[in-house]
Amino acid sequence: MADHALRRRRGRCPRLRKRLRESFLIVPLLGIAVGWVTASLAVWTDELIYELNARWGSVDLQDLWYLRVAEDFGAAAKIAMGTMSSAMLTFIGVVFSITLVALQMAAGQLSPRVLRLYVESWVAKVTLAVFLCTFLYTLRLQKEYTATDDPDLAVVPYVGSSLAMTLVVISLVLFVVYVHATIRMMRVTHVMDRVTKEALWMLRAPSGGPAPQEPPATVGAPLGVVRLAGPPGVLQVADIEALVATAAEDGVTLRLVPRIGEYLASGAPLFEVHGSGAPGPDLARRLRRAVEVGGERTMEQDVGYGLRQLVDIAVRALSPAVNDPTTAVQALDRIEVLLARLARHPLGRHAHTDAAGAVRLVESGPTWAELVDLALTEILLYGAGSPQVTRRVAALLDALGPAVGPDASRREPLDRQRARLERAVHAATPAAAARHHSLTPDRRGVG
């Protein structure tokens, strides 16, 4: 079991990057700050230019090509800035409305689990940030214009006006990009492809470092237990590298009690400590810092979460209110891709060793049988009456046979699901001819 499967779990916890990705607050606030600072710098630059012009009257500002952009504005420049400011405020309302509609459609037609794709979208965050930046920038710049209708007496902040028009153009481009990205996110196939891509990326095999090994049969009775000290939540991330280093430093062996993705109550056991003595406060503190608990499951290290989202989409499509078996077939296409990749990887329990080869951490993960059950059981339960679904499931089981090879432990869950498929079709379809049709493998379902 020296395969490189799931070795991404050895990466460090990217807490800051994770918070930036999951928060819809930080980037827009940063846009507000950038707008104010940029406006202040533009005002200071224009003041410097006019001061230089007052000192050296021979300086011809009109010869500076990058300042001639706003030359024709004159007294109308202030009106233009006001128009830009109000337009940006309208755009912000449109972006907010589109985002809410997209979130409602995703939760109602796909699955609440895929809402994170919209929250994590950098296009939406950057677009909102640039709009807020442009709005505050133009608002700040308006007070720098002189209140006169005489173009010859009007003081026009050339740098500020040029930057304002540049920001407006960027905002318009980003608005088009945002609408395009949002429309794509409303397509169920794009959402399923995103989920599949993220799951496959998590299962990639990075280079460097020893791979997880088969755990020993026993590591002895635990000498102590480290429990969750904070609020309840889902175990999202375990920093395997930090845990192995901590265990090696203290000369102990750890067993991660919960699986990634499990919900933990306050005081629930996190680690069993095996070795020379009970864990002290310092060791417990370092171990708790190496895991991250949050409000929901994530795709960082949760092996089955990608399958869970695809199954949710398929089950919702098979509900009587939706009755869309084609979407369920499309979900089964992606489920087959994930199962085919998982079929080549070791699953279940893993042992992680230090540089000397001593086992320092034992963790549990889903088994192949559990993942196959997760992928197919609910779909068969709700889609047994749809020949389109049952034919696609039969084709999926045929395709996974060569992927698992002669390994009996991997073939047995597939055989069990095939027997379940046949029983479900026999129960839902009385006619023998119709049963034969429903059990005939077809990768397109029915045509």
Secondary structure, 3 states (H helix, E strand, C coil): CCCCCCHHHHCCCCHHHHHHHHCCCHHHHHHHHHHHHHHHHHHHHHHHHHHHHHHCCCCCHHHCCCCHHHCCCHHHHHHHHHHHHHHHHHHHHHHHHHHHHHHHHHHHHHCHHHHHHHHCCHHHHHHHHHHHHHHHHHHHHHCCCCCCCCCCCCCCCHHHHHHHHHHHHHHHHHHHHHHHHHHHHCCHHHHHHHHHHHHHHHCCCCCCCCCCECCCCCCCCCCEEEECCCCCEEEEEECHHHHHHHHHHHCEEEEECCCCCCEECCCCEEEEEEECCCCCHHHHHHHHHCEEEECCCCCCCCCCHHHHHHHHHHHHHCCCCCCCHHHHHHHHHHHHHHHHHHCCCCCCCEEEECCCCCEEEEECCCCHHHHHHHHHHHHHHHHCCCHHHHHHHHHHHHHHHHHHCCCHHHHHHHHHHHHHHHHHHHHHCCCHHHHHHHHCCCCCCCC
